Structure formats: structure tokens, C-alpha cells
């Protein structure tokens, strides 16, 4: 079978990655999917179940291995690269910043250089809203100052800078960074889970949600299904980027919610009679986050469509908790 377009997904067995790969495999477009994943955080069962499809090739390799990555690119002749592979734990990055930086910076450099050397036309990096640190003004737009407060966030600032340099030097024609905010959804690893998955997992065991800090911090929660839509929109945009910040897009709903309101909503939906437990605020967490999504709407044509309460009901239904 010949394919019209080859798409590489690094971290394709991870939380966001496996949702993206599934969507691409079901697409009506004639895609061939190439996955690179070292299985450190990914869904091994997903990789194993996908191997039978002639639309996908899977490499169990590490993006830090430059020679291996180069060989994969030379063999596969990729058109689009979607780079999701990363160390994503804020707390672990504080304890061991070297591992995070090796993967998120050096690994990204390996992927970018392989893209450049093999004429890959489109590149999308999954970055994070954590690059802004504690916001100085809200809503947070893409030209907000970058002030990371964890090694994880700092590693993503560096990765974005690399992406920008490859775009501006024309080593890659179309290179975009997406700053993702508080992604949640089915299949999120509890070890690296966002607050929604953590709350759902505790409620499933009849335990109250644990809130770090006073719960008045705000977050913009976005469904993994909406994030997949944003990634595909970016990968297919072919947008001619000129200004220094034009290759960066916030991916969020634009509708913040407090952690207290989130906890009470999930408790109500679950039908349990519980009150949250409050613990000391964690290092590396920001207090408030309200996101400006104008740019991704106007340029990428992306708008998040999943309603938070409906998505919460679906999440809790996975744990048989919806009443």
C-alpha cells in the first residue's frame, strides 16, 4: 500500500499520543503513522494491539539516542513530525532536573535535526502553559513574558527556543509550538495525572479529593480530545509564520475554574457525601491561570468544543461514579 502522507508521533503510546494516533489511524486521509516511544510512560498494550495494522510502524526507541533517531528518519521519509515525547513531571524535574533536561531539550534537538536533515516539512511541539510561570497579567497571551518556576517548565522554554530557531533559520519550513494547559481525559497515567484524573481516582475509592493550597487557584482544563484536534489543526495548517512569537499558540478553553469549584462539581456528579482534604501548597505550582485563546482561534481555526461538566461526567463514568 502506498501512503500520501507519513506522520511521525514521538511519544505515540503516551496519554496524548495514543489518542492522537488512534484518531490518525481512523482518518479518511491516507496517512502512514510512525511511532517512536521508549515505553517509559506509554501504554504498552496500545503499542502491542496496533502492530497488526499496515498503517503504522512502531519503534521502541529513545529520542535521546541521536544515531537511532537519524536512522529512523532516513528509513521512513517522514512528511510531518508531531513531537510529544517528554518528561512531564514537575516534582520529578525538581528532584532530578538532569533527566528532564536531557529528554526535553537534547531529545528535542535530536528530533529537530533529524527533521531538518530529512526535509520534513511540518513540525509540531507539545509545549506547556507552565512556561509562563506565575502570570503577570491575564488573560495570558502568547507574548506574555516567560518565567518558568520548575526545571520541567524551563526545559520546555528551551525546547520552544530550539523550535523557533529551526523555523527562523528555515531548517524546517513550518514549525509550531503548542502551549497546552491542564489536559485531562481517559487513559491518563495516575502517576502523572492532572487534578481531574487524581480527583476521579480518589472518588472511585470513596475518598475525598485532595487539594493542595486553599483551592482558590484557577486552571483552564482542556479535554485530550480537544487537544488532539488542536494538534491536527497545527500539523495541517501550513501557516507562513513571520514574527518571533507567531509560531507559538495557547491551547486551552479560555474558561478558568477554581479547584474548589472543580472538586465540588465532581463530588456532586459522583453522588458522594464528601468534603475535600486540604494539604500544603506544592512547589512549582502557579496560583492563577486565565488563558487568551484568540490567536489559536484566528490562525489555526481551533476552538475547544467539549463542555467541562459533560466531560467530567464521562470521566467519572469510567469509574462507575456518575449518578
C-alpha positions in Angstrom: 0.0 0.0 0.0 1.3 3.5 -0.8 0.6 6.4 1.5 0.0 10.0 0.6 1.4 11.4 3.9 3.7 10.0 6.6 3.3 11.3 10.1 5.7 10.6 12.9 4.4 10.8 16.5 7.1 10.7 19.2 5.6 9.6 22.5 2.8 8.0 20.5 2.0 5.5 23.2 1.6 8.2 25.9 -1.6 9.8 27.2 -2.0 12.4 24.5 0.0 10.4 21.9 -2.2 7.3 21.8 -5.4 9.4 21.5 -3.7 11.2 18.6 -2.5 8.0 16.9 -6.0 6.4 17.2 -7.5 9.5 15.5 -5.0 9.5 12.7 -5.5 5.8 12.1 -9.2 6.3 11.8 -8.8 9.3 9.5 -10.1 9.2 5.9 -6.8 10.7 4.8 -4.2 8.3 3.5 -1.8 8.5 6.5 1.0 6.2 7.4 1.8 6.6 11.2 5.3 6.1 12.6 5.6 6.0 16.4 8.7 6.4 18.4 8.2 5.6 22.1 10.5 4.1 24.7 7.6 2.8 26.7 8.7 4.6 29.9 5.3 6.2 30.4 3.4 4.8 27.5 0.6 2.3 27.1 2.3 -0.9 26.2 -1.0 -2.7 25.4 -1.8 0.1 22.9 1.5 -0.5 21.1 1.1 -4.2 21.0 -2.5 -4.0 19.7 -1.5 -1.6 17.0 1.3 -3.6 15.5 -1.0 -5.6 13.2 -2.1 -2.5 11.2 -0.2 -1.9 8.0 -0.9 1.8 8.5 1.5 2.0 11.5 5.2 1.3 12.2 6.4 1.3 15.8 9.9 1.9 17.1 10.6 1.2 20.7 13.5 3.7 20.9 14.6 6.7 23.0 14.7 10.2 21.5 18.0 10.8 23.3 19.7 8.3 21.0 20.7 10.6 18.1 22.0 7.9 15.8 19.0 5.7 16.2 16.6 8.6 15.6 18.6 9.7 12.5 18.3 6.2 11.0 14.6 6.1 11.6 14.1 9.3 9.8 16.2 8.3 6.9 14.3 5.0 6.5 10.8 6.3 6.9 10.9 9.5 4.8 8.5 11.5 7.1 6.4 14.4 6.0 5.1 15.7 9.4 6.6 15.2 12.9 4.5 15.7 16.0 6.8 15.7 19.0 5.0 14.7 22.2 7.8 12.6 23.9 8.9 14.3 27.1 9.5 14.0 30.8 6.4 15.7 32.2 6.6 15.5 36.0 7.1 18.9 37.7 8.0 17.3 41.0 10.5 14.8 39.5 12.1 17.6 37.5 12.8 19.4 40.8 14.4 16.3 42.3 16.3 15.3 39.1 16.5 18.1 36.6 19.2 16.4 34.6 16.9 13.6 33.3 14.2 16.1 32.4 16.6 18.4 30.5 18.3 15.5 28.7 15.0 14.3 27.3 13.1 17.6 26.8 16.0 19.6 25.4 18.6 17.3 23.9 15.9 14.9 22.8 14.0 17.7 21.1 17.3 18.8 19.4 17.8 15.3 18.0 14.3 15.2 16.6 14.6 18.7 15.1 18.0 18.0 13.5 16.7 14.7 12.0 13.7 16.7 10.6 16.0 19.2 9.0 18.4 16.7 7.6 15.5 14.7 6.0 13.4 17.6 4.6 10.4 17.1 7.0 8.0 19.9 6.1 5.9 20.3 9.2 6.8 20.1 12.9 4.6 20.5 16.0 6.0 20.5 19.6 3.7 19.9 22.5 4.8 22.5 25.0 3.1 23.7 28.1 1.4 26.7 29.7 3.8 26.3 32.6 6.4 28.3 30.6 4.6 31.5 31.7 5.2 30.8 35.4 3.1 33.0 37.7 1.2 35.3 35.4 2.0 39.0 35.5 -1.2 39.9 33.5 -4.3 38.0 32.5 -5.6 36.6 30.3 -2.3 35.1 29.3 -1.5 35.8 25.7 1.4 34.3 23.7 3.5 37.4 24.1 3.4 37.2 27.9 6.9 37.1 29.5 8.2 33.5 30.0 9.1 32.9 33.7 9.3 29.2 34.4 9.3 28.1 38.1 10.3 24.5 37.7 13.0 22.7 35.7 10.3 21.0 33.7 8.9 24.4 32.6 12.4 25.7 31.9 13.1 22.6 29.7 10.0 23.5 27.6 11.1 27.1 27.2 14.4 25.8 25.9 12.6 23.3 23.6 10.4 26.1 22.2 13.5 28.2 21.6 15.0 25.4 19.6 11.9 25.0 17.5 11.8 28.8 16.8 15.5 28.7 15.8 14.9 25.9 13.3 11.9 27.8 11.9 13.6 31.2 11.7 16.8 29.7 10.1 14.5 27.9 7.6 15.9 24.5 8.6 12.2 23.4 8.9 9.6 25.1 6.8 6.6 25.0 9.2 7.5 24.6 12.9 4.9 25.3 15.6 4.9 25.0 19.4 1.6 24.5 21.2 1.3 25.6 24.8 -1.1 23.0 26.3 -3.0 23.8 29.5 -4.1 21.2 32.0 -5.0 18.3 29.7 -7.3 15.6 31.1 -9.1 12.5 29.7 -9.3 8.8 29.5 -6.1 6.8 29.9 -4.1 9.4 31.8 -1.4 7.7 33.9 -2.3 8.4 37.6 1.4 9.0 38.4 1.5 11.9 36.1 -2.2 12.8 36.3 -3.7 16.2 36.3 -6.0 17.2 39.1 -9.2 15.9 37.4 -7.8 12.4 37.0 -6.5 12.4 40.5 -9.9 13.5 41.9 -11.7 10.9 39.9 -9.3 8.1 41.1 -9.9 9.0 44.7 -13.6 9.4 44.3 -13.7 5.9 42.8 -12.3 4.6 46.1 -14.8 6.6 48.1 -12.1 9.0 49.2 -12.4 12.8 49.2 -10.4 14.9 46.7 -7.1 16.2 47.9 -6.5 19.9 47.3 -3.0 21.4 47.6 -3.3 25.0 48.8 -6.5 26.9 49.5 -8.3 25.7 46.4 -8.9 29.2 45.0 -6.2 28.7 42.4 -7.7 28.7 38.9 -6.9 26.4 36.0 -8.1 26.1 32.4 -8.9 22.4 31.9 -9.0 21.1 28.3 -10.1 17.6 27.1 -7.5 15.4 25.4 -9.9 15.1 22.5 -9.8 18.9 22.0 -6.0 18.8 22.3 -5.9 16.2 19.5 -8.0 18.5 17.4 -5.6 21.3 18.0 -2.5 19.2 17.2 -4.0 18.1 13.9 -5.1 21.7 13.1 -1.5 22.8 13.7 0.1 20.0 11.7 -2.2 20.7 8.7 -2.0 24.5 8.9 0.9 25.2 6.6 0.7 28.7 8.0 3.5 31.0 6.9 4.9 32.3 10.2 6.9 35.5 10.2 7.1 37.2 13.6 9.1 35.9 16.6 6.0 34.8 18.6 3.8 33.7 15.6 4.9 30.0 15.8 3.5 29.6 19.4 -0.1 29.0 20.3 -2.0 28.7 23.5 -4.3 25.6 23.6 -7.0 25.9 26.2 -10.7 26.6 26.5 -10.4 30.2 27.7 -12.8 29.3 30.6 -11.0 29.0 34.0 -12.4 27.3 37.0 -11.2 27.2 40.7 -10.0 23.9 42.1 -12.6 24.2 44.8 -15.4 24.5 42.3 -14.0 21.6 40.3 -13.9 19.4 43.4 -17.4 20.3 44.5 -18.7 19.6 40.9 -17.1 16.2 40.8 -18.3 15.3 44.2 -21.9 16.3 43.2 -21.8 14.3 40.0 -20.4 11.3 41.8 -23.3 11.4 44.4 -20.9 11.0 47.3 -21.2 13.0 50.6 -17.6 14.2 51.0 -15.6 17.3 51.7 -12.1 17.9 50.1 -9.0 17.4 52.2 -6.6 20.4 52.1 -2.8 20.0 52.1 0.2 22.3 51.9 0.7 24.0 48.5 3.2 22.2 46.3 6.3 23.8 45.0 6.3 24.7 41.3 2.5 25.2 41.1 1.2 28.5 39.9 -1.8 30.3 41.6 -3.9 31.7 38.8 -4.3 30.9 35.1 -6.7 32.6 32.7 -5.8 32.0 29.1 -6.2 34.1 25.9 -7.1 31.8 23.1 -7.6 34.4 20.4 -4.6 33.5 18.3 -5.2 29.8 18.1 -8.8 30.5 17.1 -8.0 33.1 14.5 -4.9 31.4 12.9 -5.4 27.7 13.5 -9.2 27.8 13.5 -9.2 25.9 16.8 -11.9 26.2 19.4 -12.3 23.7 22.2 -15.8 22.1 22.0 -16.1 19.7 24.9 -18.1 21.1 27.8 -16.3 20.6 31.2 -19.3 19.2 33.1 -20.2 16.8 30.3 -16.5 15.7 30.1 -16.4 15.2 33.9 -19.5 13.0 33.7 -17.8 10.9 31.1 -14.6 10.7 33.2 -16.5 9.6 36.3 -18.5 7.1 34.2 -15.2 5.3 33.5 -15.0 4.8 37.3 -18.8 3.9 37.5 -19.3 7.0 39.6 -21.9 9.1 37.6 -25.2 9.4 39.4 
